[in-house]
């Protein structure tokens, strides 16, 4: 999705447009690029360490998905307390 600030082409623009154009802003200048093919990027781990992180994240996501709502609510309350600065 393309996001604009101000009228198109006169303000900040960023994001993808219909999967074929990508707007990027760097150092205050907006550039338009051909959007990368999602089937050709990020298909494998960039490194062994990245593969380890991805595997750990997948395991955590599966564990979370297997939890019942009561158990999830315990973790949600702990997360809310951490965000608010309470312990």
VENTA-V655747 format. One record per residue. N is the residue number from 0. NEAR is the number of other ideal C-beta (glycine too) atoms within 10 Angstrom. D_FIRST is the distance of its C-alpha to the first C-alpha in whole Angstrom. Layout:
n=[N;N]
near=[NEAR;NEAR]
d_first=[D_FIRST;D_FIRST]
This chain:
n=[0;1;2;3;4;5;6;7;8;9;10;11;12;13;14;15;16;17;18;19;20;21;22;23;24;25;26;27;28;29;30;31;32;33;34;35;36;37;38;39;40;41;42;43;44;45;46;47;48;49;50;51;52;53;54;55;56;57;58;59;60;61;62;63;64;65;66;67;68;69;70;71;72;73;74;75;76;77;78;79;80;81;82;83;84;85;86]
near=[7;13;9;14;10;9;7;8;8;9;10;12;19;14;13;14;13;8;9;8;13;16;18;12;12;7;4;6;7;13;10;11;10;8;15;11;8;9;7;7;7;10;7;8;13;9;9;8;9;12;12;11;12;13;11;10;10;10;10;10;10;9;9;11;8;8;12;7;7;7;11;12;11;10;11;11;10;11;10;10;11;10;8;8;6;7;6]
d_first=[0;4;6;10;13;16;16;13;15;18;16;14;10;8;6;5;6;7;9;11;10;9;10;12;15;18;21;20;19;16;16;14;14;14;12;14;16;15;19;20;19;20;22;25;26;26;30;32;31;28;29;31;28;26;29;30;27;27;30;29;26;29;32;29;28;32;33;34;33;36;35;32;32;35;32;30;33;34;30;30;34;32;29;32;34;37;39]
